[in-house]
């Protein structure tokens, strides 16, 4: 089944109607390693009433975040691989990709909701999904959230997942973060923002959304933090 999904994704393209919808709807994509603070920022942005949270589809099982089990239709639309194949066959997805052996994607219907509500469609997403959105419409906004440093990031991960963490899963998260940072530093898709203080981060996101060029003056400094974080992750992986 996984091979069937991967084969469909190789040649998948949304319909022309879906592409037109993306061009007609303001979209904000939040990217960053696990523990960068995407969930907290989403909640604060949603409080403004100007954003529609895109509920993504995934084939992975619900998991516990901050002691609470994820809810279907609220955190994700949890689907099986048969349903995922049908959505792809019907061109009902804007973008989709396999991440950690599971499919993640955005449905056309979620973007349509934002469009009809006159709101900015917003979600957190993996770097592969950003690339797909940017191919459809380069004006899609993508913000890459960064922890201020490696030590703070590790503290956040420990707080989120607790003392008992599967070692292989932890290494996978570090490697995934490396890949994400490479994408940030090697493309022009993103505005980089350091998420040290939630209120300041929120203000920077609003600046990106409301400015004519969707940029931030803090981007160069944030990219330097990204370079240091990449070096620290590599050093850590080399020594374990």
Buried (B, 14 or more C-beta within 10 A) or exposed (E): EEEEBEEBBEEBEBBEEBBEBBEEBBBBBBBBBBBBBBBBBBEBBBEEEBBBBBBBBBBBEEEEEEEEEBEEEEBBBBBEBEBBBEBBEEBBBBBBBBBEEBBBBBBBEBBBBBBEBEBBBBBBBBBBBBBBBBEBBEEBBBBBBBBBBBEBBBEBBEEEBEEEEEEEEBEEBBEBBBEBBEBBBEBEBBBBBBBBEEEEBBEBBBBBBEEEEBEBEBBEEBBEBBEBBBEBBBEEEEEE
